[in-house]
Amino acid sequence: MGSSERGGLGGSSPRASTDVLHRDRWRPGPPPRLLGSRCAAPECAGVTFPPRPLCPDCWGPTTTVELPAAGTLYTFTTVHVPGGHAQPPYTLGYADLGTVRVLGQVVGGEPRIGAPVTVTAISAGLDGPGIVYAFEVARP
């Protein structure tokens, strides 16, 4: 059973009438893209998520960049504790998108370390509807 079938934040098809949550961190698309920041200092050029006005490594100025839309699932866990944003159980995981590791809900196929993932948009929220980013696991 995939995480979206286990009652997580919702399916992989967002409802058009909901608000986009964390708009400063991503564009819902299509296709959905996460936003990061790249340090403008040539000797640094570090990339971070979420976007920040200053580089956390050298304190240099940054520019906003789109992160890769596809990556690899680094690790994951299934959450069984109720929260204000999701009905358990649901799966959270870290995905490596280029040089950046990002936390998000995992939906689609069965999660497995090293699985290919793509950024997607899902409906979320127990206290009100919203659209958030998630990582969709490619089905084998």
TIRO-2110 file (N, C-alpha, C; in Angstrom, 1 decimal):
// TIRO-2110
0.9, -1.2, 0.0, N, 1, A
0.0, 0.0, 0.0, CA, 1, A
0.9, 1.2, 0.0, C, 1, A
0.7, 2.1, -0.9, N, 2, A
1.5, 3.4, -1.0, CA, 2, A
1.1, 4.3, 0.1, C, 2, A
2.0, 5.3, 0.3, N, 3, A
1.7, 6.3, 1.4, CA, 3, A
0.4, 7.1, 1.2, C, 3, A
0.1, 7.4, -0.1, N, 4, A
-1.1, 8.2, -0.4, CA, 4, A
-2.3, 7.3, -0.1, C, 4, A
-2.2, 6.0, -0.1, N, 5, A
-3.3, 5.1, 0.2, CA, 5, A
-3.5, 4.9, 1.7, C, 5, A
-2.5, 5.4, 2.4, N, 6, A
-2.6, 5.2, 3.9, CA, 6, A
-3.2, 6.3, 4.6, C, 6, A
-3.8, 7.3, 3.9, N, 7, A
-4.4, 8.4, 4.6, CA, 7, A
-3.5, 9.5, 4.9, C, 7, A
-2.5, 9.8, 4.1, N, 8, A
-1.5, 10.9, 4.4, CA, 8, A
-2.2, 12.2, 4.1, C, 8, A
-1.4, 13.1, 3.6, N, 9, A
-1.9, 14.5, 3.4, CA, 9, A
-2.9, 14.6, 2.2, C, 9, A
-2.9, 13.6, 1.4, N, 10, A
-3.8, 13.6, 0.3, CA, 10, A
-3.2, 12.9, -0.9, C, 10, A
-4.0, 12.9, -2.0, N, 11, A
-3.5, 12.3, -3.2, CA, 11, A
-2.5, 13.2, -4.0, C, 11, A
-2.1, 12.7, -5.1, N, 12, A
-1.1, 13.5, -5.8, CA, 12, A
-1.8, 14.6, -6.8, C, 12, A
-3.1, 14.7, -6.8, N, 13, A
-3.8, 15.6, -7.6, CA, 13, A
-4.4, 16.7, -6.7, C, 13, A
-3.8, 17.9, -6.7, N, 14, A
-4.3, 19.0, -5.9, CA, 14, A
-5.7, 19.5, -6.3, C, 14, A
-6.4, 20.0, -5.4, N, 15, A
-7.7, 20.7, -5.7, CA, 15, A
-7.4, 22.1, -6.1, C, 15, A
-8.1, 22.6, -7.2, N, 16, A
-7.8, 23.9, -7.7, CA, 16, A
-8.2, 25.0, -6.8, C, 16, A
-9.2, 24.8, -5.8, N, 17, A
-9.7, 25.8, -5.0, CA, 17, A
-8.9, 26.1, -3.7, C, 17, A
-7.8, 25.4, -3.5, N, 18, A
-7.0, 25.5, -2.3, CA, 18, A
-5.9, 26.5, -2.4, C, 18, A
-5.4, 27.0, -1.3, N, 19, A
-4.3, 27.9, -1.3, CA, 19, A
-3.0, 27.2, -1.3, C, 19, A
-2.0, 27.8, -2.0, N, 20, A
-0.7, 27.3, -2.0, CA, 20, A
0.0, 27.7, -0.7, C, 20, A
0.5, 26.7, 0.0, N, 21, A
1.2, 26.9, 1.3, CA, 21, A
2.7, 27.0, 1.0, C, 21, A
3.4, 27.8, 1.8, N, 22, A
4.8, 28.0, 1.7, CA, 22, A
5.2, 28.4, 0.3, C, 22, A
4.5, 29.4, -0.2, N, 23, A
4.7, 29.9, -1.6, CA, 23, A
6.2, 30.4, -1.8, C, 23, A
6.8, 30.8, -0.7, N, 24, A
8.2, 31.3, -0.8, CA, 24, A
9.2, 30.2, -1.1, C, 24, A
8.8, 28.9, -1.0, N, 25, A
9.7, 27.8, -1.1, CA, 25, A
9.5, 27.0, -2.4, C, 25, A
8.4, 27.2, -3.1, N, 26, A
8.1, 26.4, -4.3, CA, 26, A
7.1, 27.1, -5.2, C, 26, A
7.1, 26.6, -6.5, N, 27, A
6.0, 27.0, -7.4, CA, 27, A
5.2, 25.8, -7.8, C, 27, A
3.9, 25.8, -7.6, N, 28, A
3.1, 24.6, -7.8, CA, 28, A
3.0, 24.1, -9.2, C, 28, A
3.5, 25.0, -10.2, N, 29, A
3.5, 24.5, -11.6, CA, 29, A
2.2, 24.7, -12.3, C, 29, A
2.0, 23.9, -13.3, N, 30, A
2.8, 22.7, -13.6, CA, 30, A
4.1, 23.0, -14.5, C, 30, A
5.1, 22.3, -14.3, N, 31, A
5.3, 21.3, -13.3, CA, 31, A
5.8, 22.0, -12.0, C, 31, A
5.5, 21.3, -10.9, N, 32, A
6.0, 21.9, -9.6, CA, 32, A
7.5, 22.0, -9.5, C, 32, A
8.0, 23.1, -8.9, N, 33, A
9.4, 23.2, -8.7, CA, 33, A
9.7, 23.8, -7.4, C, 33, A
10.7, 23.3, -6.7, N, 34, A
11.1, 23.8, -5.4, CA, 34, A
12.1, 25.0, -5.7, C, 34, A
12.1, 26.0, -4.8, N, 35, A
13.0, 27.1, -4.9, CA, 35, A
14.1, 27.0, -3.8, C, 35, A
15.3, 27.3, -4.2, N, 36, A
16.4, 27.4, -3.3, CA, 36, A
17.1, 28.7, -3.5, C, 36, A
18.3, 28.8, -2.8, N, 37, A
19.1, 30.0, -3.1, CA, 37, A
20.5, 29.6, -3.3, C, 37, A
21.2, 30.3, -4.2, N, 38, A
22.6, 30.0, -4.6, CA, 38, A
23.4, 31.2, -4.1, C, 38, A
24.5, 31.0, -3.5, N, 39, A
25.4, 32.0, -3.0, CA, 39, A
26.0, 32.7, -4.2, C, 39, A
26.1, 34.0, -4.2, N, 40, A
26.6, 34.7, -5.4, CA, 40, A
28.2, 34.8, -5.3, C, 40, A
28.8, 34.5, -4.2, N, 41, A
30.2, 34.5, -4.0, CA, 41, A
30.8, 33.4, -4.8, C, 41, A
31.7, 33.6, -5.8, N, 42, A
32.3, 32.6, -6.7, CA, 42, A
33.0, 31.5, -5.8, C, 42, A
33.7, 31.9, -4.8, N, 43, A
34.4, 31.0, -4.0, CA, 43, A
33.5, 30.1, -3.1, C, 43, A
32.2, 30.3, -3.1, N, 44, A
31.3, 29.6, -2.2, CA, 44, A
30.3, 28.8, -3.2, C, 44, A
29.4, 29.6, -3.8, N, 45, A
28.4, 29.0, -4.7, CA, 45, A
27.5, 28.0, -4.1, C, 45, A
27.4, 28.0, -2.7, N, 46, A
26.5, 27.0, -2.0, CA, 46, A
25.1, 27.1, -2.4, C, 46, A
24.3, 26.0, -2.4, N, 47, A
22.9, 26.1, -2.6, CA, 47, A
22.2, 25.6, -1.4, C, 47, A
21.1, 26.3, -1.0, N, 48, A
20.3, 25.9, 0.2, CA, 48, A
18.8, 25.9, -0.1, C, 48, A
18.1, 25.2, 0.8, N, 49, A
16.7, 25.1, 0.8, CA, 49, A
16.2, 25.2, 2.2, C, 49, A
15.2, 26.1, 2.5, N, 50, A
14.5, 27.0, 1.6, CA, 50, A
15.4, 28.2, 1.2, C, 50, A
14.9, 29.0, 0.3, N, 51, A
15.7, 30.2, -0.1, CA, 51, A
16.0, 31.1, 1.1, C, 51, A
17.2, 31.7, 1.1, N, 52, A
17.6, 32.6, 2.1, CA, 52, A
18.2, 33.9, 1.5, C, 52, A
18.1, 35.0, 2.1, N, 53, A
18.7, 36.2, 1.6, CA, 53, A
20.3, 36.2, 1.7, C, 53, A
20.8, 35.5, 2.7, N, 54, A
22.3, 35.4, 2.9, CA, 54, A
22.7, 34.0, 2.9, C, 54, A
23.9, 33.7, 2.4, N, 55, A
24.4, 32.3, 2.5, CA, 55, A
24.8, 31.9, 3.9, C, 55, A
24.3, 30.8, 4.4, N, 56, A
24.6, 30.4, 5.7, CA, 56, A
26.1, 30.0, 6.0, C, 56, A
26.8, 29.8, 4.9, N, 57, A
28.2, 29.4, 5.0, CA, 57, A
29.2, 30.6, 5.0, C, 57, A
29.0, 31.6, 4.1, N, 58, A
29.9, 32.7, 4.0, CA, 58, A
29.2, 34.1, 4.2, C, 58, A
27.9, 34.1, 4.4, N, 59, A
27.1, 35.3, 4.6, CA, 59, A
27.1, 36.2, 3.4, C, 59, A
27.4, 35.6, 2.2, N, 60, A
27.3, 36.4, 1.0, CA, 60, A
25.9, 36.5, 0.5, C, 60, A
25.6, 37.4, -0.4, N, 61, A
24.3, 37.5, -1.0, CA, 61, A
23.9, 36.3, -1.8, C, 61, A
22.6, 36.1, -2.0, N, 62, A
22.2, 34.9, -2.8, CA, 62, A
21.2, 35.3, -3.8, C, 62, A
21.0, 34.4, -4.8, N, 63, A
20.0, 34.6, -5.8, CA, 63, A
19.0, 33.3, -5.7, C, 63, A
17.8, 33.5, -6.0, N, 64, A
16.8, 32.4, -6.0, CA, 64, A
17.0, 31.6, -7.2, C, 64, A
17.0, 30.2, -7.1, N, 65, A
17.2, 29.3, -8.2, CA, 65, A
16.1, 28.2, -8.0, C, 65, A
15.8, 27.6, -9.1, N, 66, A
14.9, 26.4, -9.1, CA, 66, A
15.8, 25.2, -8.8, C, 66, A
15.3, 24.3, -7.9, N, 67, A
16.0, 23.1, -7.7, CA, 67, A
15.6, 22.0, -8.7, C, 67, A
16.4, 21.0, -8.9, N, 68, A
16.0, 19.9, -9.9, CA, 68, A
14.6, 19.4, -9.5, C, 68, A
13.8, 19.0, -10.5, N, 69, A
12.5, 18.5, -10.3, CA, 69, A
12.6, 17.0, -9.9, C, 69, A
13.7, 16.3, -10.1, N, 70, A
13.8, 14.9, -9.9, CA, 70, A
15.0, 14.7, -9.0, C, 70, A
15.0, 13.6, -8.2, N, 71, A
16.1, 13.3, -7.3, CA, 71, A
16.0, 11.9, -6.8, C, 71, A
16.6, 11.7, -5.6, N, 72, A
16.7, 10.3, -5.1, CA, 72, A
16.3, 10.4, -3.6, C, 72, A
15.5, 9.4, -3.2, N, 73, A
15.0, 9.3, -1.8, CA, 73, A
16.2, 8.9, -0.9, C, 73, A
16.6, 9.8, 0.0, N, 74, A
17.8, 9.5, 0.9, CA, 74, A
17.4, 8.6, 2.0, C, 74, A
16.3, 9.0, 2.7, N, 75, A
15.7, 8.2, 3.8, CA, 75, A
14.3, 8.5, 4.0, C, 75, A
13.6, 7.7, 4.8, N, 76, A
12.1, 8.0, 5.1, CA, 76, A
11.7, 7.4, 6.4, C, 76, A
10.6, 7.8, 6.9, N, 77, A
9.9, 7.3, 8.1, CA, 77, A
8.4, 7.4, 8.0, C, 77, A
7.7, 6.5, 8.6, N, 78, A
6.2, 6.6, 8.6, CA, 78, A
5.8, 7.2, 9.9, C, 78, A
5.0, 8.3, 9.9, N, 79, A
4.6, 9.0, 11.1, CA, 79, A
3.2, 8.4, 11.5, C, 79, A
3.1, 8.0, 12.8, N, 80, A
1.8, 7.5, 13.3, CA, 80, A
1.2, 8.4, 14.4, C, 80, A
1.8, 9.6, 14.6, N, 81, A
1.3, 10.5, 15.6, CA, 81, A
0.4, 11.6, 14.9, C, 81, A
-0.8, 11.8, 15.5, N, 82, A
-1.7, 12.9, 14.9, CA, 82, A
-1.0, 14.2, 15.0, C, 82, A
-1.3, 15.1, 14.0, N, 83, A
-0.8, 16.4, 14.0, CA, 83, A
-1.9, 17.3, 13.3, C, 83, A
-1.6, 18.6, 13.3, N, 84, A
-2.6, 19.5, 12.8, CA, 84, A
-2.6, 19.6, 11.3, C, 84, A
-1.7, 18.9, 10.6, N, 85, A
-1.6, 19.1, 9.2, CA, 85, A
-1.9, 17.8, 8.4, C, 85, A
-1.9, 16.6, 9.1, N, 86, A
-2.1, 15.4, 8.4, CA, 86, A
-2.7, 14.3, 9.3, C, 86, A
-3.4, 13.4, 8.6, N, 87, A
-4.0, 12.2, 9.3, CA, 87, A
-3.0, 11.1, 9.2, C, 87, A
-2.6, 10.6, 10.3, N, 88, A
-1.6, 9.4, 10.2, CA, 88, A
-2.3, 8.1, 9.8, C, 88, A
-1.5, 7.2, 9.3, N, 89, A
-0.1, 7.3, 9.1, CA, 89, A
0.2, 8.0, 7.7, C, 89, A
1.3, 8.7, 7.7, N, 90, A
1.8, 9.3, 6.5, CA, 90, A
3.4, 9.1, 6.5, C, 90, A
4.0, 9.3, 5.3, N, 91, A
5.4, 9.0, 5.2, CA, 91, A
6.1, 10.4, 4.9, C, 91, A
7.2, 10.6, 5.7, N, 92, A
8.1, 11.8, 5.4, CA, 92, A
9.4, 11.2, 5.0, C, 92, A
10.1, 12.0, 4.1, N, 93, A
11.4, 11.6, 3.7, CA, 93, A
12.3, 12.7, 3.3, C, 93, A
13.6, 12.5, 3.3, N, 94, A
14.5, 13.4, 2.7, CA, 94, A
14.9, 13.0, 1.3, C, 94, A
14.8, 13.9, 0.4, N, 95, A
15.2, 13.6, -1.0, CA, 95, A
16.4, 14.5, -1.4, C, 95, A
17.3, 13.9, -2.1, N, 96, A
18.5, 14.6, -2.6, CA, 96, A
18.1, 15.2, -4.0, C, 96, A
18.0, 16.5, -4.1, N, 97, A
17.7, 17.2, -5.3, CA, 97, A
19.0, 18.0, -5.7, C, 97, A
19.8, 17.4, -6.6, N, 98, A
21.1, 18.0, -6.9, CA, 98, A
21.9, 17.9, -5.6, C, 98, A
22.5, 19.1, -5.2, N, 99, A
23.3, 19.1, -4.0, CA, 99, A
22.6, 19.4, -2.7, C, 99, A
21.2, 19.5, -2.8, N, 100, A
20.4, 19.9, -1.6, CA, 100, A
19.6, 18.7, -1.2, C, 100, A
19.5, 18.5, 0.1, N, 101, A
18.6, 17.5, 0.7, CA, 101, A
17.4, 18.2, 1.3, C, 101, A
16.2, 17.8, 0.9, N, 102, A
15.0, 18.5, 1.3, CA, 102, A
14.0, 17.5, 2.0, C, 102, A
13.3, 17.9, 3.0, N, 103, A
12.3, 17.1, 3.7, CA, 103, A
11.0, 17.4, 3.1, C, 103, A
10.2, 16.3, 3.0, N, 104, A
8.8, 16.5, 2.5, CA, 104, A
8.0, 15.2, 2.6, C, 104, A
6.7, 15.2, 2.4, N, 105, A
5.9, 14.0, 2.4, CA, 105, A
6.3, 13.2, 1.2, C, 105, A
6.2, 11.9, 1.4, N, 106, A
6.5, 10.9, 0.3, CA, 106, A
5.2, 10.3, -0.1, C, 106, A
4.8, 10.3, -1.4, N, 107, A
3.6, 9.7, -1.9, CA, 107, A
3.9, 8.9, -3.1, C, 107, A
2.9, 8.2, -3.6, N, 108, A
3.0, 7.4, -4.8, CA, 108, A
3.3, 5.9, -4.5, C, 108, A
4.4, 5.4, -5.1, N, 109, A
4.8, 4.0, -4.9, CA, 109, A
5.4, 3.8, -3.5, C, 109, A
5.7, 2.5, -3.2, N, 110, A
6.3, 2.2, -1.9, CA, 110, A
7.7, 2.9, -1.8, C, 110, A
7.9, 3.6, -0.6, N, 111, A
9.2, 4.3, -0.5, CA, 111, A
10.3, 3.3, -0.3, C, 111, A
11.4, 3.6, -0.8, N, 112, A
12.6, 2.7, -0.6, CA, 112, A
13.8, 3.6, -0.8, C, 112, A
14.8, 3.4, 0.0, N, 113, A
16.0, 4.2, 0.0, CA, 113, A
16.7, 4.1, -1.4, C, 113, A
17.0, 5.2, -2.0, N, 114, A
17.6, 5.2, -3.3, CA, 114, A
16.6, 5.3, -4.5, C, 114, A
15.3, 5.3, -4.1, N, 115, A
14.3, 5.3, -5.2, CA, 115, A
14.3, 6.7, -5.9, C, 115, A
14.0, 6.7, -7.2, N, 116, A
13.9, 8.0, -7.9, CA, 116, A
12.6, 8.6, -7.4, C, 116, A
12.6, 9.9, -7.2, N, 117, A
11.5, 10.7, -6.8, CA, 117, A
11.4, 12.0, -7.7, C, 117, A
10.1, 12.5, -7.8, N, 118, A
9.9, 13.8, -8.5, CA, 118, A
9.1, 14.6, -7.6, C, 118, A
9.3, 15.9, -7.7, N, 119, A
8.5, 16.9, -6.9, CA, 119, A
7.1, 16.9, -7.5, C, 119, A
6.1, 16.9, -6.6, N, 120, A
4.7, 16.9, -7.0, CA, 120, A
4.0, 17.9, -6.1, C, 120, A
2.7, 18.1, -6.4, N, 121, A
1.9, 19.0, -5.5, CA, 121, A
0.7, 18.1, -5.0, C, 121, A
0.4, 18.3, -3.7, N, 122, A
-0.7, 17.5, -3.1, CA, 122, A
-1.6, 18.4, -2.2, C, 122, A
-2.8, 18.0, -2.0, N, 123, A
-3.7, 18.7, -1.1, CA, 123, A
-3.3, 18.3, 0.3, C, 123, A
-3.4, 19.3, 1.2, N, 124, A
-3.0, 19.0, 2.6, CA, 124, A
-3.8, 19.8, 3.6, C, 124, A
-3.8, 19.4, 4.8, N, 125, A
-4.4, 20.3, 5.9, CA, 125, A
-5.6, 19.7, 6.5, C, 125, A
-5.6, 19.5, 7.8, N, 126, A
-6.7, 19.1, 8.6, CA, 126, A
-7.5, 20.3, 9.1, C, 126, A
-6.8, 21.4, 9.2, N, 127, A
-7.4, 22.7, 9.7, CA, 127, A
-7.9, 23.5, 8.6, C, 127, A
-7.8, 23.1, 7.4, N, 128, A
-8.2, 23.9, 6.2, CA, 128, A
-7.4, 23.4, 5.0, C, 128, A
-7.9, 23.5, 3.8, N, 129, A
-7.2, 23.0, 2.6, CA, 129, A
-6.0, 23.8, 2.2, C, 129, A
-5.1, 23.2, 1.6, N, 130, A
-3.9, 23.9, 1.1, CA, 130, A
-3.2, 22.9, 0.2, C, 130, A
-2.3, 23.5, -0.6, N, 131, A
-1.5, 22.7, -1.6, CA, 131, A
0.0, 22.8, -1.1, C, 131, A
0.6, 21.7, -0.9, N, 132, A
2.0, 21.7, -0.5, CA, 132, A
2.8, 20.8, -1.5, C, 132, A
4.1, 20.9, -1.5, N, 133, A
5.0, 20.0, -2.3, CA, 133, A
5.1, 18.7, -1.6, C, 133, A
5.5, 17.7, -2.4, N, 134, A
5.7, 16.3, -1.9, CA, 134, A
6.7, 15.7, -2.9, C, 134, A
7.1, 14.5, -2.5, N, 135, A
8.0, 13.7, -3.4, CA, 135, A
7.2, 12.4, -3.8, C, 135, A
7.1, 12.3, -5.1, N, 136, A
6.4, 11.1, -5.6, CA, 136, A
7.4, 10.1, -6.0, C, 136, A
7.3, 8.9, -5.4, N, 137, A
8.2, 7.8, -5.6, CA, 137, A
7.8, 7.1, -6.9, C, 137, A
8.8, 6.9, -7.8, N, 138, A
8.5, 6.2, -9.0, CA, 138, A
8.2, 4.7, -8.7, C, 138, A
7.2, 4.2, -9.4, N, 139, A
6.8, 2.8, -9.2, CA, 139, A
7.8, 1.9, -10.0, C, 139, A
8.2, 0.8, -9.3, N, 140, A
9.2, 0.0, -10.0, CA, 140, A
8.6, -0.7, -11.3, C, 140, A
END
